[in-house]
Amino acid sequence: MLANSDPFVELDDLTFGYGSGPPVLAGLSLVFPRGKVTAIIGGSGCGKTSLLRLIGGLHAPRSGRVIIDGEDVDRRDRSGLYLLRRRMGFLLQFGALFTDLSAFENVAFPIREHARLPEAMVRDLVLMKLNAVGLRGAAGLRIADLSGGMARRIALARAIALDPDLILYDEPFAGLDLVSTGMTARLIRKLNDATGATSILVSHDVPEALGISDHVVLLASQGRVVAQGSPDALLASDDPEIRQLLHGGSDGPFRFHYPAPTMAADFGCAP
Amino acid sequence: MTAAFQVLLQVVGRTALERLRAAGHAALFSVGMLAVLPASLRHPSLVLAQVYVFGNRSLTIIAASGLAVGCVLALQMYYALLPFGAVDNLGLVVNLALVRELGPVVSGLLFAGRAGTALTAEIGLMKAGEQLVAMELMAIDPRRRLFAPRMIGGLVAMPLLAILFSAIGIVGAYLVAVPLIGIDATSFWSIMQARVDVLRDIGSGILKAAVFGAICMVVALYQGAESEPTPQGVALATTRTVVVSSLWVLCMDFFLTAVLLSAP
C-alpha cells in the first residue's frame, strides 16, 4: 500500500485539543509517503488545519508524536524545530503575507533570511518563483493592491521560495478563480514531481485535490480516518461516508446541522 | 455563610493565581527579550530604521510639548521666585526641572502614547493576520527579527527625544523669561552654565529616558504579542500599553530619582 511505502511524515497515536477543551484529534495515526502528494479531505472542524499545524510544530500534541524524516517534532527543542522548519514550506489558510512589504519582498524574505546570496541572484530566484505562480508582473505591487486570489498565489510563491522538502498547503485553492485554481493545482503537482518534495494539502475542493493527489486521507470529526487510498479507489467506493465526503449531499452519515434542540423547542412552539 | 466564604476565597485565590501567572509570563517575556537583543545588532540597518521610525513619529508631539512645558514652567517659576527676589535663578530652576524630571518623564509618557501604541497595534495586527506564525514557520524567530530591533530602536530614540524635549523646553523658557518678562539673557544662561552638572543632572535624565524607553518598548511588544487576534483584542491591548507603560514610567521615575539623588 502506498501509505506504507517510505514514510516522510508519520503521526503516531496523536491526540490534540485546544486548552482544556475536547480533543480535536484523538489517537490519530497516519503516514504520508515521501515524494508524493497527499490530500486530506474532511468536513469543517474535523481537525485538518490543526493537523497541518501540528506537523509544522505550531502546536504541541497532548500525547503521541509527529515524526518528519525520522526526527521528532519537539516544540521544546527550538533549534531542532527551526532546522526542521527550514526544510518546510507552509501555505497558511489566509496567506499571511507581510503587509508592509511588496509582493517581491515577501517572496525574497525567507531567501534573504536563510541564504547569503548576492542581490542579483535573490532577484532572479524571486522572479522565477513569481513567474511560476503567474505573477512576475506583479512583483512591485503592494499587498494591499492585490486581489485575494493574487495574494494567495504570492503566498504560495513564498512557501516554495527555498525549494522545501515538505510543503504543507492549507486550502491552496480557496478564493481562486477557475483559471488560477487549475494553474495552482498543476503547479503543486509539477513542483512535487520536479523537486521530489513531499506535499500535504488540505482542501475542500475535492475535484482539484483528487486530480493531483497520489494518496487521499478522508477525515471525520476528532481526526477519525474514514478511509485512505488512491483517488480512483476512493471514488469507486460505495461506502456512504466516503461518498458523502467526496460527492457532498446533505443526506448521509455526516450531519449538516450542529447538534441543537428541535426547531419547535427553539421557536417556542413546543406543546 | 461558610459556603459563601468558600466561594469568595476561591474567587480571590483564582484571581491571585491568574495575576501571578500573567506577571510571571510578562517577566519571562522581558528576560527573553534581553536574551535576543544582541542578535539584532547583527542587523544594524533594521535597528536604525526603527530609531528613525520611533523618533520621527514622536518628533512633533515631543517638540510641541517641550515648547509648551518650557514656556509655562518659566511663567510659573517667575511668579514663584519673585517674592524671594530670586528671579535670576529662573533659568537654573527651569533647566534642572526639565533635564532631571520633566524631560524624561513627560517624553516617556508621550512616547508610550505615540510610539508604544503604534507598536502594539502593529504587532497585534501582525499576530491577527498570522504574520508572526508565518515567520515562525519560516524558521525565523519573530523576537529576533521583529521585536529586538524595535526594542533597541526605542531604547536609542527615547533619550534623544528626551534631550530634544528639554532643549526645546529651555528655548521656550528663554523666550518667555528674556523677551517677555525682561530677565537678563546673560544671567539666564550663565547661572545655568555654572550650576548644571553634565553627569549628575543631564546624565541622570538621559539614563532615566533610556530606562523609560526600554519599559515602553517591552510593554508595547508584550501587549501586542499577547493580544487577542481580533479588532477588539488589538484595541484593548493598545489601551493597556498606555496605562501599563505610564504606571511603570511613574513608578520607576520615583525609584530612579531616589537612587540617583542618594548616590555620592
Chai-1 contact restraints between the chains, C-beta under 6 A:
chainA,res_idxA,chainB,res_idxB,connection_type,confidence,min_distance_angstrom,max_distance_angstrom,comment,restraint_id
A,G56,B,L137,contact,1.0,0.0,6.0,A-B,restraint_1
A,Y82,B,A139,contact,1.0,0.0,6.0,A-B,restraint_2
A,R85,B,A139,contact,1.0,0.0,6.0,A-B,restraint_3
A,R86,B,A139,contact,1.0,0.0,6.0,A-B,restraint_4
A,F90,B,L137,contact,1.0,0.0,6.0,A-B,restraint_5
A,L92,B,E130,contact,1.0,0.0,6.0,A-B,restraint_6
A,L92,B,A134,contact,1.0,0.0,6.0,A-B,restraint_7
A,A96,B,E130,contact,1.0,0.0,6.0,A-B,restraint_8
A,A96,B,Q131,contact,1.0,0.0,6.0,A-B,restraint_9
A,A96,B,A134,contact,1.0,0.0,6.0,A-B,restraint_10
A,F98,B,Q131,contact,1.0,0.0,6.0,A-B,restraint_11
A,P110,B,M138,contact,1.0,0.0,6.0,A-B,restraint_12
A,E113,B,I140,contact,1.0,0.0,6.0,A-B,restraint_13
